[in-house]
Amino acid sequence: MSLAVATSRIPILPVSGSDPVKVGLVASFNHPGGNVTGASFVATELETKRLELLHDLVPTAAVIGILINPTNPAAESRSKDLQMAAHTFERNIHVVSVGNESDLEPAFATLIQRRAGALLVSTDSFFTSQRDRLVALAVRHTLPTIYPWREFVEAGGLASYGPNINEVYREVGIYTGRILKGEKPAELPFLRPTKFEFVVNVKAATALGLTIPPLALGRADEVIE
């Protein structure tokens, strides 16, 4: 997910899932330089944390599926990081590339064929746009899934871990106002969220036939009954 707020002086770009320094958008988080500042959802760094939480939710899953959009600039680094993290839990992961709507059904069929016991949907604007369909496919295939945003859980998904999107956008709105009043974008640090929420949907777990371990449930910031 990304948002561009244009003024006569500066585009403010919250970047979802990409490091703005690595992709060359800004010189550094604290000193962006140029005429760009904004906010990063730091989603790439959170993928390994989601894998850890998914392991807690479904400790019996020997194979964990990962959906990644191959067109995302962070796709390769995410895949490598998740492979390394999976070794820590002594679990196998199977990465499936999904870049358009026609890939979704075959991706789930592949995961079932590979005997995936759980699924992680990585952060990407395409997956966000397909939220309802992804949740429906996970339910249909009885595949416990963790998502990047709470909106997936509110739509019936099992769990999510990430920053609050609305809070990030609120901060970006404040930045827009400050720039319109004359502050220089290059002097405004690129924002990064400091609060993250682990949301679990107990009703979705029941529908999946999943009993959430007490430890995992105890780690949740919010439990949807």
Beta strands, then each sheet from edge to edge (+ up, - down):
strand 1: 5-6
strand 2: 11-12
strand 3: 63-68
strand 4: 92-97
strand 5: 118-121
strand 6: 145-147
strand 7: 159-163
strand 8: 196-201
strand 9: 222-224
sheet 1: 1+ 2-
sheet 2: 4+ 3+ 5+ 6+ 7+ 8- 9-
end
